[in-house]
Amino acid sequence: SVGRLMTPDYVYVYERSTVQDVLQTIRRVGKNSETIDVIYVINDKGELLDDIRIREFILASPDKRVSDLMDNRVIALNAYADQEEANDAFKMNNRVALPVVSNSNKLLGIVTIDDILWVASEEFSEDMQKIGGTEALDEPYLEMPLFRLLKKRVVWLIVLFLGEMLTATAMAYFEDEIAKATVLALFVPLIISSGGNSGSQASTLIIQAMAVGEITIREWWRVLKREIISGIMLGTVLGLIGFLRIFVWHAVRPEVYGEHWLPIGLTVSFALIGVNNTTYVRNRCLHWTP
């Protein structure tokens, strides 16, 4: 939560204070504050009223009251809010610090951009590790014990291996058909590689979109429909290229595919369309976690 990141070291003043009072307060407590770029205004109950940049006090007349400088457009974070919400607030408002308040709007502390950048870096690292099919590492790579590192990696490797075993089972099931048209076996690595590349692209794009807050786990159905359509379109493009390759090769060397070149070309094309969708769904099931 945001409350875990906040610091109590900040400068606050009362709305009834004068600019001269504010400058004296800054000189007295500013050295121990996290930042003095922004001064926070509260009332006698400790409720946050506004935040004012220090340049406003420097340029104002010494006898002017704080209430005269207020615009009441303060942006605050709730102490129980998620860290990602704080990250979004900083990006949208271009602030170096934001106040943290309780449910009753009492000022509790501030969160600085340094803290948020650290959190964003940690979340980015976790997302990148998920793309690679591992659990998030809670320690630096070189400092983590070897067996703990293996434990985090082996689970997903086993899951992926079991998934790939389905491919071997399917190929064994169609062994007789492949034996009748051995030329189809030449395209198996090509088709599998194409599906892996497509799945990696989809995983990278979607995890990146989740990391920056463009999509959430609740929008999985919209993402699924969008990626299925994309998979069909991309598979169609690759399928046409594969069919064209077989057509050209048949024209140059008819003996390679023989009289069945057309069924072979269509089989490869439809296989590319199918694998570009099934690989995406598998990758999303493995990598998309809330």
Secondary structure, 3 states (H helix, E strand, C coil): CHHHCCECCCCEEECCCEHHHHHHHHHHHHHHCCCCCEEEEECCCCEEEEEEEHHHHHHCCCCCEHHHCCCCCCCCEECCCCHHHHHHHHHHHCCCEEEEECCCCEEEEEEEHHHHHHHHHHHHHHHHHHHCCCCCCCCCHHHCCHHHHHHHHHHHHHHHHHHHHHHHHHHHHCHHHHHHCHHHHHHHHHHHHHHHHHHHHHHHHHHHHHHCCCCCHHHHHHHHHHHHHHHHHHHHHHHHHHHHHHHHHHHHCHHHHHHHHHHHHHHHHHHHHHHHHHHHHHHHHHHCCC
